[in-house]
Amino acid sequence: KHGNAVARKLLYRAIGQIDNAAKTNPCHIADYYESKKLSSQTQGFKKIAIASIHKLIRTIYALIINDQPYDYNVATHNQKDFSRN
């Protein structure tokens, strides 16, 4: 394990909150988490949560660097474009 233990715990809990809030506020990270959870019978939920945390960190970084607010439509459009390559 690397990095700040408190930050890791906060990000892990944030994924759970994002998943709960996805019922009312759509989020591409929650979509990713749910699709992985439903499609994978062998991977544990912690491993899927860690992958979702990585996706969350990359999203936050991109939003800060580009000085943009989060937009679900843009995120899902970019995600589809990225998966084609």
N, CA, C and O atoms as a DFTB+ gen file, in Angstrom:
340 C
 N C O
     1  1       0.845      -1.182       0.000
     2  2       0.000       0.000       0.000
     3  2       0.882       1.233       0.000
     4  3       1.867       1.319       0.732
     5  1       0.507       2.172      -0.828
     6  2       1.281       3.399      -0.950
     7  2       0.380       4.591      -0.704
     8  3      -0.837       4.516      -0.874
     9  1       0.990       5.679      -0.307
    10  2       0.235       6.914      -0.140
    11  2      -0.315       7.092       1.258
    12  3      -0.098       6.273       2.151
    13  1      -1.019       8.170       1.413
    14  2      -1.593       8.555       2.687
    15  2      -2.745       7.612       3.038
    16  3      -3.669       7.436       2.244
    17  1      -2.687       7.010       4.222
    18  2      -3.710       6.058       4.641
    19  2      -5.072       6.725       4.789
    20  3      -6.095       6.131       4.451
    21  1      -5.089       7.947       5.290
    22  2      -6.355       8.667       5.465
    23  2      -6.983       8.968       4.103
    24  3      -8.193       8.822       3.928
    25  1      -6.169       9.385       3.151
    26  2      -6.676       9.678       1.804
    27  2      -7.228       8.413       1.150
    28  3      -8.262       8.463       0.484
    29  1      -6.548       7.283       1.333
    30  2      -7.034       6.019       0.777
    31  2      -8.397       5.657       1.354
    32  3      -9.295       5.236       0.625
    33  1      -8.545       5.822       2.659
    34  2      -9.825       5.512       3.308
    35  2     -10.933       6.438       2.827
    36  3     -12.057       5.997       2.584
    37  1     -10.616       7.720       2.689
    38  2     -11.617       8.677       2.210
    39  2     -12.063       8.355       0.786
    40  3     -13.254       8.402       0.480
    41  1     -11.117       8.032      -0.073
    42  2     -11.459       7.706      -1.458
    43  2     -12.270       6.410      -1.542
    44  3     -13.182       6.296      -2.361
    45  1     -11.936       5.439      -0.694
    46  2     -12.673       4.175      -0.667
    47  2     -14.119       4.419      -0.243
    48  3     -15.050       3.863      -0.826
    49  1     -14.294       5.249       0.768
    50  2     -15.652       5.580       1.220
    51  2     -16.385       6.436       0.190
    52  3     -17.604       6.338       0.048
    53  1     -15.645       7.268      -0.522
    54  2     -16.264       8.117      -1.546
    55  2     -16.886       7.270      -2.652
    56  3     -17.936       7.626      -3.188
    57  1     -16.254       6.161      -2.995
    58  2     -16.807       5.285      -4.029
    59  2     -18.146       4.714      -3.577
    60  3     -19.082       4.621      -4.371
    61  1     -18.238       4.338      -2.319
    62  2     -19.516       3.852      -1.792
    63  2     -20.590       4.917      -1.831
    64  3     -21.743       4.638      -2.158
    65  1     -20.208       6.149      -1.495
    66  2     -21.168       7.249      -1.525
    67  2     -21.582       7.593      -2.953
    68  3     -22.746       7.902      -3.209
    69  1     -20.637       7.542      -3.874
    70  2     -20.955       7.799      -5.283
    71  2     -21.929       6.739      -5.789
    72  3     -22.866       7.050      -6.525
    73  1     -21.704       5.493      -5.393
    74  2     -22.589       4.410      -5.810
    75  2     -23.998       4.612      -5.251
    76  3     -24.981       4.390      -5.957
    77  1     -24.101       5.031      -3.991
    78  2     -25.410       5.284      -3.386
    79  2     -26.102       6.477      -4.030
    80  3     -27.313       6.446      -4.251
    81  1     -25.351       7.518      -4.329
    82  2     -25.927       8.739      -4.894
    83  2     -26.262       8.597      -6.374
    84  3     -26.963       9.441      -6.931
    85  1     -25.774       7.546      -7.012
    86  2     -25.988       7.376      -8.453
    87  2     -27.457       7.179      -8.808
    88  3     -27.854       7.357      -9.960
    89  1     -28.255       6.813      -7.820
    90  2     -29.683       6.633      -8.088
    91  2     -30.350       7.955      -8.446
    92  3     -31.296       7.979      -9.234
    93  1     -29.863       9.056      -7.873
    94  2     -30.448      10.370      -8.148
    95  2     -29.540      11.259      -8.995
    96  3     -30.029      12.082      -9.769
    97  1     -28.221      11.100      -8.856
    98  2     -27.248      11.904      -9.602
    99  2     -26.378      10.971     -10.441
   100  3     -25.532      10.272      -9.883
   101  1     -26.556      10.938     -11.751
   102  2     -25.766      10.011     -12.564
   103  2     -24.279      10.371     -12.550
   104  3     -23.899      11.542     -12.521
   105  1     -23.461       9.331     -12.572
   106  2     -22.007       9.512     -12.544
   107  2     -21.371       8.359     -13.319
   108  3     -21.740       7.201     -13.127
   109  1     -20.420       8.675     -14.188
   110  2     -19.811       7.623     -14.995
   111  2     -18.975       6.672     -14.148
   112  3     -18.762       5.525     -14.543
   113  1     -18.503       7.119     -13.006
   114  2     -17.727       6.247     -12.125
   115  2     -18.642       5.205     -11.492
   116  3     -18.266       4.039     -11.364
   117  1     -19.840       5.623     -11.096
   118  2     -20.813       4.679     -10.546
   119  2     -21.261       3.686     -11.618
   120  3     -21.466       2.507     -11.329
   121  1     -21.409       4.159     -12.842
   122  2     -21.761       3.264     -13.950
   123  2     -20.674       2.206     -14.144
   124  3     -20.968       1.024     -14.321
   125  1     -19.428       2.643     -14.107
   126  2     -18.286       1.738     -14.250
   127  2     -18.268       0.716     -13.113
   128  3     -18.086      -0.478     -13.348
   129  1     -18.458       1.191     -11.882
   130  2     -18.447       0.332     -10.696
   131  2     -19.548      -0.724     -10.794
   132  3     -19.299      -1.904     -10.548
   133  1     -20.744      -0.312     -11.147
   134  2     -21.872      -1.240     -11.250
   135  2     -21.666      -2.254     -12.368
   136  3     -21.955      -3.438     -12.193
   137  1     -21.171      -1.801     -13.511
   138  2     -20.976      -2.731     -14.625
   139  2     -19.914      -3.773     -14.289
   140  3     -20.064      -4.945     -14.633
   141  1     -18.850      -3.354     -13.624
   142  2     -17.809      -4.304     -13.223
   143  2     -18.327      -5.273     -12.169
   144  3     -18.009      -6.462     -12.192
   145  1     -19.129      -4.751     -11.246
   146  2     -19.671      -5.589     -10.183
   147  2     -20.613      -6.652     -10.752
   148  3     -20.598      -7.800     -10.308
   149  1     -21.421      -6.273     -11.724
   150  2     -22.372      -7.214     -12.310
   151  2     -21.704      -8.208     -13.258
   152  3     -22.119      -9.364     -13.332
   153  1     -20.677      -7.769     -13.981
   154  2     -20.063      -8.636     -14.984
   155  2     -19.025      -9.594     -14.411
   156  3     -18.735     -10.624     -15.019
   157  1     -18.469      -9.274     -13.262
   158  2     -17.379     -10.082     -12.725
   159  2     -17.872     -10.973     -11.594
   160  3     -18.412     -10.498     -10.595
   161  1     -17.677     -12.259     -11.770
   162  2     -18.015     -13.210     -10.714
   163  2     -16.786     -13.575      -9.885
   164  3     -16.916     -14.053      -8.758
   165  1     -15.598     -13.352     -10.437
   166  2     -14.383     -13.781      -9.758
   167  2     -13.713     -12.664      -8.971
   168  3     -13.123     -12.922      -7.922
   169  1     -13.792     -11.424      -9.458
   170  2     -13.126     -10.325      -8.766
   171  2     -13.926      -9.913      -7.546
   172  3     -15.155      -9.854      -7.586
   173  1     -13.222      -9.630      -6.463
   174  2     -13.881      -9.141      -5.274
   175  2     -14.274      -7.686      -5.420
   176  3     -13.762      -6.971      -6.281
   177  1     -15.199      -7.253      -4.560
   178  2     -15.684      -5.876      -4.678
   179  2     -14.611      -4.869      -4.288
   180  3     -14.649      -3.728      -4.748
   181  1     -13.658      -5.263      -3.453
   182  2     -12.589      -4.330      -3.080
   183  2     -11.695      -4.017      -4.279
   184  3     -11.282      -2.873      -4.473
   185  1     -11.404      -5.029      -5.070
   186  2     -10.570      -4.822      -6.253
   187  2     -11.280      -3.916      -7.255
   188  3     -10.650      -3.068      -7.887
   189  1     -12.573      -4.094      -7.396
   190  2     -13.365      -3.248      -8.287
   191  2     -13.429      -1.830      -7.736
   192  3     -13.379      -0.863      -8.496
   193  1     -13.538      -1.703      -6.412
   194  2     -13.568      -0.376      -5.783
   195  2     -12.243       0.347      -5.995
   196  3     -12.233       1.557      -6.225
   197  1     -11.133      -0.367      -5.921
   198  2      -9.819       0.242      -6.131
   199  2      -9.692       0.741      -7.574
   200  3      -9.149       1.820      -7.810
   201  1     -10.187      -0.031      -8.527
   202  2     -10.171       0.418      -9.926
   203  2     -11.043       1.660     -10.098
   204  3     -10.701       2.559     -10.866
   205  1     -12.161       1.710      -9.389
   206  2     -13.040       2.882      -9.452
   207  2     -12.383       4.095      -8.813
   208  3     -12.555       5.217      -9.288
   209  1     -11.629       3.877      -7.737
   210  2     -10.888       4.969      -7.097
   211  2      -9.874       5.543      -8.081
   212  3      -9.719       6.760      -8.182
   213  1      -9.190       4.667      -8.799
   214  2      -8.210       5.122      -9.786
   215  2      -8.888       5.967     -10.861
   216  3      -8.356       6.996     -11.279
   217  1     -10.055       5.531     -11.301
   218  2     -10.817       6.283     -12.303
   219  2     -11.261       7.631     -11.731
   220  3     -11.239       8.638     -12.438
   221  1     -11.664       7.658     -10.460
   222  2     -12.068       8.903      -9.801
   223  2     -10.901       9.881      -9.720
   224  3     -11.065      11.069      -9.998
   225  1      -9.734       9.390      -9.346
   226  2      -8.551      10.248      -9.241
   227  2      -8.188      10.835     -10.608
   228  3      -7.878      12.022     -10.711
   229  1      -8.226      10.012     -11.648
   230  2      -7.921      10.512     -12.997
   231  2      -8.941      11.546     -13.452
   232  3      -8.589      12.524     -14.112
   233  1     -10.207      11.329     -13.098
   234  2     -11.253      12.288     -13.465
   235  2     -11.050      13.609     -12.747
   236  3     -11.131      14.670     -13.365
   237  1     -10.786      13.554     -11.443
   238  2     -10.560      14.776     -10.662
   239  2      -9.360      15.537     -11.213
   240  3      -9.409      16.758     -11.360
   241  1      -8.290      14.819     -11.514
   242  2      -7.088      15.454     -12.052
   243  2      -7.384      16.159     -13.377
   244  3      -6.968      17.299     -13.585
   245  1      -8.103      15.478     -14.266
   246  2      -8.423      16.068     -15.572
   247  2      -9.310      17.295     -15.421
   248  3      -9.137      18.277     -16.143
   249  1     -10.258      17.247     -14.491
   250  2     -11.138      18.397     -14.277
   251  2     -10.363      19.599     -13.747
   252  3     -10.628      20.736     -14.137
   253  1      -9.412      19.343     -12.863
   254  2      -8.611      20.437     -12.302
   255  2      -7.684      21.020     -13.364
   256  3      -7.592      22.239     -13.508
   257  1      -7.001      20.159     -14.104
   258  2      -6.057      20.621     -15.124
   259  2      -6.769      21.432     -16.205
   260  3      -6.257      22.460     -16.649
   261  1      -7.943      20.974     -16.628
   262  2      -8.676      21.653     -17.699
   263  2      -9.612      22.734     -17.187
   264  3     -10.264      23.411     -17.981
   265  1      -9.689      22.905     -15.883
   266  2     -10.533      23.927     -15.246
   267  2     -11.977      23.835     -15.745
   268  3     -12.545      24.805     -16.247
   269  1     -12.555      22.628     -15.589
   270  2     -13.918      22.381     -16.044
   271  2     -14.754      21.822     -14.901
   272  3     -14.225      21.142     -14.021
   273  1     -16.052      22.102     -14.907
   274  2     -16.950      21.433     -13.957
   275  2     -17.278      20.032     -14.480
   276  3     -17.118      19.755     -15.669
   277  1     -17.733      19.161     -13.595
   278  2     -18.087      17.803     -14.005
   279  2     -19.395      17.823     -14.785
   280  3     -20.363      18.462     -14.374
   281  1     -19.415      17.127     -15.903
   282  2     -20.622      16.989     -16.710
   283  2     -20.750      15.519     -17.106
   284  3     -19.874      14.969     -17.774
   285  1     -21.841      14.895     -16.690
   286  2     -22.052      13.469     -16.950
   287  2     -22.041      13.159     -18.444
   288  3     -21.447      12.166     -18.865
   289  1     -22.686      13.992     -19.243
   290  2     -22.755      13.743     -20.686
   291  2     -21.376      13.780     -21.331
   292  3     -21.066      12.948     -22.183
   293  1     -20.559      14.727     -20.934
   294  2     -19.197      14.820     -21.473
   295  2     -18.376      13.618     -21.021
   296  3     -17.623      13.048     -21.809
   297  1     -18.519      13.232     -19.758
   298  2     -17.746      12.111     -19.223
   299  2     -18.102      10.808     -19.925
   300  3     -17.211      10.031     -20.266
   301  1     -19.380      10.558     -20.146
   302  2     -19.763       9.323     -20.824
   303  2     -19.368       9.354     -22.297
   304  3     -19.012       8.319     -22.862
   305  1     -19.425      10.519     -22.922
   306  2     -19.002      10.635     -24.323
   307  2     -17.507      10.375     -24.442
   308  3     -17.080       9.644     -25.336
   309  1     -16.708      10.958     -23.562
   310  2     -15.258      10.745     -23.585
   311  2     -14.913       9.303     -23.263
   312  3     -13.969       8.750     -23.826
   313  1     -15.662       8.693     -22.372
   314  2     -15.408       7.311     -22.001
   315  2     -15.639       6.389     -23.200
   316  3     -14.866       5.454     -23.413
   317  1     -16.680       6.637     -23.979
   318  2     -16.960       5.820     -25.160
   319  2     -15.884       6.022     -26.216
   320  3     -15.456       5.061     -26.855
   321  1     -15.442       7.265     -26.409
   322  2     -14.387       7.539     -27.383
   323  2     -13.089       6.858     -26.986
   324  3     -12.369       6.340     -27.839
   325  1     -12.790       6.857     -25.696
   326  2     -11.549       6.270     -25.217
   327  2     -11.568       4.754     -25.367
   328  3     -10.536       4.156     -25.672
   329  1     -12.714       4.125     -25.160
   330  2     -12.779       2.669     -25.225
   331  2     -12.674       2.139     -26.654
   332  3     -12.379       0.959     -26.846
   333  1     -12.907       2.978     -27.652
   334  2     -12.794       2.545     -29.053
   335  2     -11.347       2.338     -29.462
   336  3     -11.067       1.505     -30.324
   337  1     -10.423       3.078     -28.864
   338  2      -9.012       3.003     -29.278
   339  2      -8.312       1.836     -28.671
   340  3      -7.124       1.632     -28.919
